[in-house]
Amino acid sequence: MLNFFDDIIKTIIAIFTAGIITLGGIFSHKQVETMPVQTPPIQTQEVVQQAESSSTEITASSTAKAEEKIIKPEDKKTEISKLSVASSTPPKTTQQNIPPIVQANATATVPVAQTEVNPLPARIQIDSQVMVGILCYYGTTLTNPLSGASFDGGQEMIRGSGVIVNSKGYILTNRHIIKQPDSTETVDTPNGQLQISVSYQLEHCEAGTVPAGSHLPTEQEIAAINPLIRVPVLGYIVKPVYISSNVGLSDAEASVADFAILQITGLSQSGPTFGVTSVPSSFPYAELFPIDKYDLTGERIVTYGFPGDVTLGQKDSFQTLTMTGSVGSVTKIEVGDIGFTGVPLVIYTNLEIFHGRSGSPLFWRGYVIGLTTFYIEGNRTESGSVASDAIIKALQGTDYLGQ
């Protein structure tokens, strides 16, 4: 019987690698993702070993894995984000599932901003070159829990967004784009359903920006037509150098503190072919702006990212990334309760969020004040971002932000 199930798995893999079906087609993707967090006062860093990516080749059998972080009502409070089918995008959450931490506007912990004491910062222009589209390649291993036999499950891709936050080419993005948890998938067989364990091994990630000089759509243009800007090539190899950890955080904090730092380290295989012949000595970057002194409720915000739905709708390759914007306003802010006590941690907005926007920067008056991370299940316009204050606190003592 065990050999029979092993044969079933081999058959599935054979079809899978032939390009007839993908994991998304034979598995009901319901991966629970524990969102990373940081330990105060000195946050725990996980320095990731930079694996060689030169040996990784993309073949016709490569498959596009659609990932999306969501928060479902039936999930436990400590597991409020799930990855569901759709290219890497902000996780869905459910208000009932997110234990309220502390609402910044309703507590003395974060005082309401007073204009005469804390005048609003001057508006600055957003540089289109700081926005980054990211594509990560994972190897997968399928394991039959009945026999313990393991098989190569082929390659999968995760797509997301990011923002350059340092002139040295450091990119801020979501942790769930570059670190996938193991999962259990259900496969239908002639003898009933079989649970298969799936593990993911990050092979390498590539990143690209929109063409230099691209006009960044204004809020008015986004609201009216939301023009697309295509990334011509993912010209750079990027490697993780920092991944947030949930050590020292409450369950509520751990469920939303989701960020990581990538560094541009070289050229991708296709870079030189499409005009990216060298890694710049310096990159334009966006500045993270702390919001603890301001009451942002009702303030207009904008984000730019690389939603997977756009390119899939155009029937383009999964590797093709197109940037679009989204405009909304802040609905509330919550601060942490243990690891991020009194520090703005979650910015809730009414931005419309689509697949692939995970890791896209949240702008207010031209400054990055958060990182798009999840949306509420059933309502893509009820979304949440990790606040810049929490990220700044976690990265104290590093040189990842600024020049």
C-alpha positions in Angstrom: 0.0 0.0 0.0 2.8 2.4 0.9 4.5 1.7 -2.5 1.1 2.4 -4.2 0.9 5.9 -2.6 4.6 6.6 -3.5 3.8 5.7 -7.1 0.8 8.1 -7.0 3.2 10.9 -5.8 5.7 10.1 -8.6 2.9 10.2 -11.2 1.8 13.6 -9.8 5.3 14.9 -10.0 5.7 13.6 -13.6 2.6 15.4 -14.7 3.7 18.5 -12.7 7.1 18.7 -14.2 5.7 18.2 -17.7 3.9 21.5 -17.3 0.4 20.0 -17.5 -0.5 21.1 -14.0 1.0 23.0 -11.2 1.1 22.6 -7.4 -1.6 25.2 -7.3 -3.8 23.0 -9.5 -3.4 19.7 -7.6 -3.1 21.0 -4.0 -5.4 23.0 -1.9 -2.9 25.6 -0.8 -3.6 26.4 2.8 -0.3 27.2 4.3 -0.2 28.7 7.8 2.5 31.3 8.1 3.8 32.5 11.4 4.6 36.1 10.9 8.0 37.1 12.1 8.7 39.5 14.9 11.5 41.2 16.6 12.9 41.1 20.2 13.4 44.3 22.2 15.4 46.2 23.1 17.9 44.5 20.8 16.0 42.7 18.2 17.0 39.2 17.3 18.4 39.0 13.8 18.7 36.0 11.6 21.6 36.4 9.2 20.9 34.2 6.3 23.6 32.2 4.7 24.0 33.5 1.1 23.5 30.4 -1.0 25.0 30.2 -4.4 22.4 30.9 -7.1 24.5 30.6 -10.2 23.7 26.9 -10.5 19.9 27.5 -10.4 18.4 27.2 -13.8 14.8 28.0 -14.8 13.5 25.2 -17.1 10.2 24.7 -18.9 9.1 22.7 -15.9 9.3 25.7 -13.6 5.9 26.5 -12.1 4.5 29.8 -10.9 3.3 29.5 -7.3 0.6 31.9 -6.3 1.1 33.0 -2.8 -0.9 35.3 -0.7 -1.0 36.1 3.0 -4.4 36.1 4.5 -6.0 36.0 7.9 -9.0 33.8 8.2 -11.8 33.8 10.8 -11.4 30.2 11.7 -7.6 30.5 12.3 -6.3 30.7 15.9 -5.4 34.1 17.1 -1.7 33.2 17.0 -2.0 32.1 13.4 -3.8 35.0 11.8 -2.0 35.0 8.5 -2.3 32.4 5.8 -0.9 32.0 2.4 -3.5 31.3 -0.2 -3.6 30.9 -3.9 -2.5 34.1 -5.7 0.8 35.6 -6.4 2.7 36.9 -3.4 0.5 39.5 -1.9 -0.4 41.0 1.4 -1.9 38.5 3.8 -5.6 38.5 4.4 -6.7 39.0 8.0 -9.8 39.1 9.8 -10.6 41.7 12.4 -12.0 39.0 14.8 -8.7 37.2 14.4 -6.4 40.1 15.2 -6.3 40.5 18.9 -6.4 44.3 19.4 -3.0 45.5 20.7 -3.4 49.1 21.7 -5.1 51.6 19.4 -2.8 54.6 19.1 -5.5 57.1 18.7 -7.4 55.9 21.8 -4.7 55.7 24.3 -2.2 57.9 26.1 0.6 55.6 25.0 0.8 57.4 21.7 -0.4 61.0 22.2 -2.7 62.5 19.6 -0.6 64.7 17.3 -1.0 68.4 18.0 -0.3 70.5 14.9 1.3 73.4 16.8 3.7 71.1 18.6 4.3 68.6 15.7 3.7 70.4 12.4 3.3 68.1 9.5 6.5 67.3 7.6 7.0 69.0 4.3 5.9 66.9 1.3 8.7 65.3 -0.6 8.7 63.8 -4.1 8.7 60.0 -4.5 11.3 58.5 -6.7 9.9 55.8 -9.0 13.4 54.1 -8.9 13.0 53.1 -5.2 10.2 50.7 -5.9 11.3 47.1 -6.5 9.6 44.1 -8.1 10.8 40.8 -6.6 10.7 37.2 -7.9 11.9 34.3 -5.7 12.6 30.8 -6.8 12.0 27.9 -4.5 12.9 24.2 -4.8 10.2 21.9 -3.2 10.4 18.5 -1.6 7.3 16.3 -1.4 7.2 13.7 1.4 4.7 10.8 1.8 4.1 10.8 5.6 3.0 7.1 5.4 6.2 5.7 4.0 8.6 8.6 4.7 9.7 8.6 1.0 10.6 12.0 -0.4 10.5 13.3 -4.0 11.7 16.4 -5.8 8.6 18.5 -6.2 10.0 20.8 -8.8 10.5 24.6 -8.7 8.0 27.2 -7.6 8.1 31.0 -7.8 6.9 33.7 -5.3 6.3 37.2 -6.5 6.3 40.3 -4.4 7.3 44.0 -3.9 9.9 45.9 -2.0 11.5 49.3 -1.5 15.1 50.4 -1.6 15.9 51.9 1.8 19.7 52.4 1.6 22.1 53.7 -1.0 24.0 50.5 -0.8 21.1 48.6 -2.4 19.3 47.2 0.7 15.7 46.4 0.0 12.9 46.3 2.6 10.2 43.6 1.9 8.0 41.1 3.7 9.5 38.1 5.3 6.9 35.7 3.8 8.2 36.4 0.3 11.6 35.0 1.1 10.9 32.4 3.8 8.2 29.9 3.2 7.0 27.6 6.0 6.6 23.9 5.4 3.0 22.9 4.6 0.7 19.9 4.1 -1.2 19.5 0.9 -4.1 17.3 0.0 -4.0 15.1 -3.1 -6.9 13.1 -4.5 -5.9 9.5 -5.3 -8.0 6.5 -6.5 -8.0 5.3 -2.9 -9.0 8.5 -1.4 -7.2 11.6 -0.3 -3.5 11.6 0.7 -1.8 14.2 2.8 1.6 15.2 1.4 4.2 17.3 3.3 5.8 20.0 1.2 9.0 21.8 2.2 10.4 24.8 0.5 14.1 25.7 -0.1 14.9 29.2 -1.3 17.2 29.0 -4.3 17.6 32.6 -5.3 15.7 35.9 -5.8 15.8 38.4 -8.6 14.7 42.1 -8.5 14.1 44.9 -11.0 12.9 48.5 -11.1 10.8 50.4 -13.6 12.7 52.3 -16.3 14.6 55.4 -15.2 12.6 58.6 -15.7 9.2 56.7 -15.6 6.4 59.0 -14.6 5.0 58.0 -11.2 1.2 58.1 -11.4 -0.3 60.8 -9.1 -3.1 60.0 -6.7 -5.6 61.5 -9.2 -4.3 59.4 -12.0 -4.4 56.2 -9.9 -8.0 57.0 -8.9 -9.0 57.6 -12.5 -7.1 55.1 -14.7 -4.3 53.6 -12.6 -1.8 53.3 -15.4 0.7 50.4 -15.6 4.5 50.6 -15.6 6.2 47.5 -16.7 9.6 46.3 -15.3 11.6 45.6 -18.5 14.0 43.1 -16.7 14.7 41.6 -13.3 18.3 42.6 -13.7 19.7 42.0 -10.2 20.3 39.1 -7.9 19.2 39.8 -4.3 20.0 37.8 -1.2 18.4 37.9 2.3 20.6 39.5 4.9 18.1 40.0 7.7 14.8 38.2 8.6 12.6 39.3 11.5 12.1 37.0 14.4 9.2 36.6 16.8 11.4 36.1 19.8 10.3 38.3 22.7 7.0 39.3 21.1 3.4 38.7 22.1 1.2 36.5 19.9 -0.6 39.6 18.6 2.7 41.3 17.7 4.2 38.2 16.2 1.1 37.9 13.9 1.8 41.2 12.1 5.6 42.0 12.5 6.6 40.7 9.0 9.6 42.2 7.3 13.1 41.3 5.9 16.0 43.0 4.3 17.5 41.9 0.9 20.7 43.2 -0.6 21.4 43.6 -4.3 24.6 41.6 -4.8 25.0 41.2 -8.5 23.5 40.8 -12.0 20.9 38.3 -12.9 21.5 36.0 -15.8 19.1 38.0 -18.0 20.3 41.4 -16.8 23.1 42.1 -19.4 20.9 40.8 -22.3 18.4 43.6 -21.5 20.9 46.4 -20.8 21.6 46.0 -17.1 25.4 45.6 -17.4 26.6 46.6 -13.9 25.5 47.1 -10.3 25.4 50.9 -9.5 27.8 52.1 -6.9 24.8 54.0 -5.3 21.1 53.6 -5.4 18.3 56.1 -4.9 16.4 55.2 -1.7 13.3 56.0 0.3 13.4 57.3 3.9 11.5 55.6 6.6 9.6 58.1 8.7 8.4 57.5 12.3 4.8 58.3 12.9 4.5 58.1 16.7 4.1 61.9 17.1 1.2 62.2 14.7 -2.5 61.3 14.5 -2.8 60.0 11.0 -6.4 58.9 11.1 -8.0 60.0 7.9 -4.7 61.0 6.3 -4.3 60.1 2.6 -1.7 57.5 1.8 -0.5 55.8 -1.4 1.3 52.6 -2.3 3.0 51.3 -5.4 3.6 47.6 -5.9 3.6 44.8 -8.4 0.2 43.0 -8.2 0.2 39.6 -9.8 -3.4 39.9 -11.0 -2.3 42.6 -13.5 0.2 40.6 -15.5 -1.8 37.4 -15.2 -4.8 39.2 -16.6 -2.7 40.3 -19.5 -1.7 36.6 -20.0 1.9 37.5 -19.6 4.6 35.4 -18.1 4.7 35.0 -14.4 8.2 36.6 -14.5 6.8 39.8 -16.0 6.2 42.4 -13.4 4.0 45.5 -13.8 3.8 48.3 -11.2 0.5 50.0 -10.3 -0.6 52.3 -7.5 -3.3 52.2 -4.8 -4.7 55.2 -2.9 -6.6 55.3 0.4 -6.5 56.7 3.9 -5.5 55.6 7.4 -8.3 54.2 9.4 -6.5 53.5 12.7 -3.1 52.7 14.2 -2.2 50.1 16.8 0.9 50.0 19.0 2.7 46.9 20.4 2.1 45.5 23.9 5.3 43.6 24.8 8.2 43.7 22.4 7.0 46.9 20.8 5.4 48.5 23.8 4.0 51.9 22.9 5.6 51.7 19.4 3.2 52.0 16.4 3.1 48.5 15.0 0.1 48.2 12.6 -1.3 50.8 10.3 -4.9 50.0 9.1 -6.0 51.5 5.8 -8.7 51.3 3.3 -6.3 50.7 0.4 -7.4 48.2 -2.2 -4.8 45.4 -2.1 -4.2 42.8 -4.8 -1.9 39.8 -5.2 1.8 40.7 -5.4 1.6 43.8 -3.3 3.3 42.2 -0.3 6.2 44.3 0.7 5.1 47.5 -1.2 5.9 50.7 0.6 3.1 52.8 2.2 3.7 56.5 1.5 2.5 59.5 3.4 3.5 62.9 2.2 6.3 61.2 0.2 7.8 59.3 3.2 7.6 55.5 3.8 5.6 55.0 6.9 4.8 51.3 6.6 5.1 48.1 4.6 2.0 46.5 3.1 1.5 43.2 4.8 -2.1 41.9 4.9 -5.7 42.5 4.1 -8.9 41.4 5.8 -10.5 38.3 4.2 -13.5 39.2 2.2 -12.6 42.9 1.9 -9.5 43.8 0.0 -10.0 47.5 0.9 -9.4 46.7 4.6 -5.7 46.2 4.8 -2.8 46.5 7.2 0.9 47.5 7.1 3.8 47.1 9.5 4.5 50.6 10.8 7.9 52.2 10.1 8.4 52.8 13.8 8.5 49.0 14.5 10.9 48.4 11.6 13.2 51.2 12.7 13.2 49.8 16.3 14.0 46.3 15.0 16.8 47.5 12.8 18.6 49.7 15.4 22.3 49.0 15.4 22.4 47.9 11.7 23.3 49.9 8.7 20.4 48.8 6.6 18.5 52.1 6.6 19.6 55.4 5.2 23.0 56.1 3.5 
